[in-house]
């Protein structure tokens, strides 16, 4: 497992809190592991809740109809990088 950056750790905390992930520690989420399917096992409802939490915390919208979502939500690292590029000042 690779180490989380500070931004990835902050996002991992948001993910665990907003989705009420029982028994998951933010620091235990591998930043390279898939968030959906075999990784954390999130589903489309989780994606919507996570997108809402991200828009509240970071001040920009993740569009549910974006073709980029599969890449953006691929892993904690990919999502964190996307947020860093788009977050409001």
N, C-alpha and C positions, 0 to 999 in steps of 0.2 A: 504494500500500500504506500502510495506517495504522500508526502506531507501536505497539509492544507496551508494555503496562504492565509493571511489575516482576513482578506475579503471573502475567501471561500469559507472560512470558519464562521464568519458573521452570517453568511447566506445559509450555511448548514444549520445554525441555530434557528433562523427564521423558518426554514423548512420543517424542522422537527416541531417547533412550537405551533406553526400555522396548520400543520396537518395532524397534530396530536399523535405523533408516531410513538407508540408505546414501546419501551425497551430499546429505543434507538438513541445513542449518544451522538451529538453533533460531531464531536471529534473522531467518532468511529466511522464516519461516512468517507469512503475512499473517493477523492475528488475525480478519479478517472473512471470509476464504476458507473454503469448505466443507472439512471434514476428510475427507468421503467423496466418492466419485464423481469429478467433474471437478477438485476441489480437490487435496488431498494424495493422493487415491486409496486411502484406507484401506478395509478391508472388515470384515465382522462379527467375524472372528477378531481383528483388530487392536482392535476395540472391546472385546472381552472382556479382552484383555491390558492395554489401557489402563485399563479399570475396575479391574482387580486392582492395578495400579501405583498408581492414585489412592487406593484403599482403604488400601494399605500406607503411603503417604506422608501422606495427609491425614486418615486415621482415620474414614472413613465409607464405607458401601456404596453403589454405584450398582447398582440392581436391573436385571437384564437384561430383565425382563418389564414394565418401566415404559413407559407410553404417552408419557411425557415425553422418552424417550431421543432421539428424532429432533430435538427442540428443544435438549436439553442438549448433544448432540454435534454441533450444527449447525456450529460454528466454534470456534476457539481461544478467542475472546472469550466466547461463550456458555458454554462449558465452564468457563472460569476464573471467570465470574460465579456459576455454580452452586456451584462449590467454595467460593468465598468465603462464600456463604450457609450452607453446611452443614458446613464443616470443624470438626473437634473442637478446641476451645479451644486 
